[in-house]
Amino acid sequence: MTLLDFFLPKWKHSDPYVRRRAIIKITDENILAHIAKNDDDWKVRARAAKKITDPNLLAYVAKNDTSKIVREEAAERVSDQNVLADIAANNDNDFYFRKKIIQRISDQDILTDIAKNNFDKWIREEAAEKISDQNVLSDIAKNEDHDIYFRIAIIQKISDQNILAEIARKVRDSKVYHEAIKKITDPNLLANASGISAGSVNEPT
């Protein structure tokens, strides 16, 4: 304790325990924001994050705090799908944190954008796992800018025979091509895929 502690509000006290206790009574969002952004004790910041309601402020904390625990605390209080997507798009090296964010997103358009554009292929795959639209999955599988193994994983989710045949006809990568071919059970579609007979496409060359 210092002499200043007698004159300052308790949320500015030198003892982090006192500051944590003081947060219980604070309702002013501006003060909570200041604490969440600036306090040097992660437990104090986490306590403040638990009381913040502003989704944009929560997103800021979730993206920028140095403590994973504080980031998760803030992210758990966000429900807006677009804000969650913004957090997931952050260049954070903690894959598991961003994975937990993706698991809370249900909006198919947002998941599609993440699956097509996120910088991290593992996050793209996590989003793609939640996509049900076969045409969207087809677009991802045909996009040659994506990692080949990501595209192959996408094909595993596609069951529409016509879409699989279209993929086989349009892709240039042989591994992706054969992955699509393997899932085609309709003999006519199999024979017409890329104009190659069914007998010649069953096994990779």
HUTA-V775265 format. One record per pair of residues at least 12 apart in sequence whose C-alpha atoms are under 10 Angstrom apart, sorted by the first residue. I is the first residue (numbers start at 1). J is the second residue. Records with the same first field share a line. If there is no record, write none. Layout:
I: J / J
This chain:
1: 13 / 14 / 15
2: 14 / 15
9: 22
10: 22 / 23
11: 23 / 24 / 25 / 26 / 31 / 32 / 35 / 39 / 44
12: 35 / 39
15: 41
16: 39 / 40 / 41 / 42 / 43 / 44
17: 41 / 43 / 44
18: 44
19: 35 / 39 / 41 / 43 / 44 / 45 / 47 / 48
20: 41 / 43 / 44 / 45 / 46 / 47 / 48
21: 44 / 47
22: 44 / 47 / 48
23: 35 / 44 / 45 / 47 / 48 / 50 / 51
24: 47 / 48 / 51
26: 48 / 51
27: 48 / 51 / 52
28: 51 / 52
29: 48 / 51 / 52 / 53 / 54 / 57
30: 52
31: 48 / 52
32: 45 / 47 / 48 / 49 / 50 / 51 / 52 / 53 / 57
33: 45 / 48 / 49 / 51 / 52 / 53 / 54 / 57 / 58 / 60 / 61
34: 48
35: 47 / 48 / 49
36: 48 / 49 / 50 / 51 / 52 / 57 / 58 / 60 / 61 / 65 / 70 / 74
37: 49 / 57 / 60 / 61 / 64 / 65
38: 65
41: 67
42: 65 / 66 / 67 / 68 / 69 / 70
43: 67 / 69 / 70
44: 70
45: 61 / 65 / 67 / 69 / 70 / 71 / 73 / 74
46: 61 / 65 / 67 / 69 / 70 / 71 / 72 / 73 / 74
47: 70 / 73 / 74
48: 70 / 73 / 74
49: 61 / 62 / 70 / 71 / 72 / 73 / 74 / 75 / 76 / 77
50: 70 / 73 / 74 / 75 / 76 / 77
51: 74 / 77
52: 74 / 77 / 78
53: 74 / 77 / 78
54: 77 / 78
55: 74 / 75 / 77 / 78 / 79 / 80 / 83 / 84
56: 78 / 80 / 83 / 86
57: 74 / 78
58: 71 / 72 / 73 / 74 / 75 / 76 / 77 / 78 / 83 / 87
59: 71 / 74 / 75 / 77 / 78 / 83 / 84 / 85 / 86 / 87
60: 74 / 75 / 83 / 86 / 87
61: 73 / 74 / 75 / 87
62: 74 / 75 / 76 / 77 / 78 / 84 / 87 / 88 / 90 / 97
63: 75 / 86 / 87 / 88 / 89 / 90 / 91 / 92 / 98
64: 87 / 90 / 92
68: 94 / 97
69: 97
71: 87 / 97
72: 97 / 98 / 100 / 101
75: 87 / 88 / 97 / 98 / 100 / 101
76: 100 / 101 / 104
78: 101 / 104
79: 104 / 105
80: 104 / 105
81: 101 / 102 / 104 / 105 / 106 / 107 / 110 / 111
82: 105 / 107 / 110
83: 105
84: 98 / 101 / 102 / 104 / 105 / 110
85: 98 / 101 / 102 / 104 / 105 / 107 / 110 / 111 / 113 / 114
86: 101 / 110 / 114
87: 101 / 102
88: 100 / 101 / 102 / 105 / 114 / 118 / 123
89: 101 / 102 / 114 / 117 / 118 / 119 / 120 / 123
90: 118 / 119
91: 118 / 119 / 120
92: 120
93: 120
95: 120 / 122 / 123
96: 123
98: 122 / 123 / 126
99: 122 / 123 / 124 / 125 / 126 / 127
100: 126
101: 123 / 127
102: 114 / 123 / 124 / 126 / 127 / 128 / 130
103: 126 / 127 / 129 / 130
105: 127 / 130
106: 127 / 130 / 131
107: 130 / 131
108: 127 / 128 / 130 / 131 / 132 / 133 / 136
109: 131 / 136
110: 127 / 131
111: 124 / 126 / 127 / 128 / 129 / 130 / 131
112: 124 / 127 / 128 / 130 / 131 / 132 / 133 / 136 / 137 / 140
113: 127 / 128
114: 126 / 127 / 128
115: 127 / 128 / 129 / 130 / 131 / 136 / 137 / 140 / 146 / 150
116: 128 / 136 / 137 / 139 / 140 / 141 / 143 / 145 / 146
117: 146
121: 146 / 147 / 149 / 150
122: 150
124: 146 / 150
125: 150 / 151 / 153 / 154
128: 140 / 150 / 153 / 154 / 157
129: 153 / 154 / 157
131: 154 / 157
132: 157 / 158
133: 157 / 158
134: 154 / 155 / 157 / 158 / 159 / 160 / 163 / 164
135: 158 / 160 / 163
136: 158
137: 151 / 154 / 155 / 156 / 157 / 158 / 163
138: 151 / 154 / 155 / 157 / 158 / 160 / 163 / 164 / 166 / 167
139: 151 / 154 / 163 / 167
140: 152 / 154 / 155
141: 153 / 154 / 155 / 158 / 164 / 167 / 171 / 176 / 177 / 180
142: 154 / 155 / 166 / 167 / 168 / 170 / 171 / 172 / 173 / 176 / 177
143: 171
144: 171 / 172 / 173 / 176
148: 173 / 175 / 176
149: 175 / 176
150: 176
151: 175 / 176 / 179
152: 175 / 176 / 177 / 178 / 179 / 180
153: 176 / 179
154: 176
155: 167 / 176 / 177 / 179 / 180 / 183
156: 179 / 180 / 183
158: 180 / 183
159: 180 / 183 / 184
160: 183 / 184
161: 180 / 181 / 183 / 184 / 185 / 186 / 189 / 190
162: 184 / 186 / 189 / 190 / 193
163: 180 / 184
164: 177 / 179 / 180 / 181 / 182 / 183 / 184 / 189 / 190 / 193
165: 177 / 180 / 181 / 183 / 184 / 186 / 188 / 189 / 190 / 191 / 192 / 193 / 194
166: 180 / 189 / 192 / 193 / 194
167: 179 / 180 / 181 / 193 / 194
168: 180 / 181 / 182 / 184 / 190 / 192 / 193 / 194 / 195
169: 181 / 192 / 193 / 194 / 195 / 196
170: 193 / 194
171: 194
174: 204 / 205
175: 204
177: 193 / 194 / 201 / 204
178: 201 / 202 / 203 / 204 / 205
179: 204
180: 193
181: 193 / 198 / 201 / 202 / 203 / 204
182: 201 / 202 / 203 / 204
183: 202
184: 198 / 202
186: 198
187: 199
190: 202
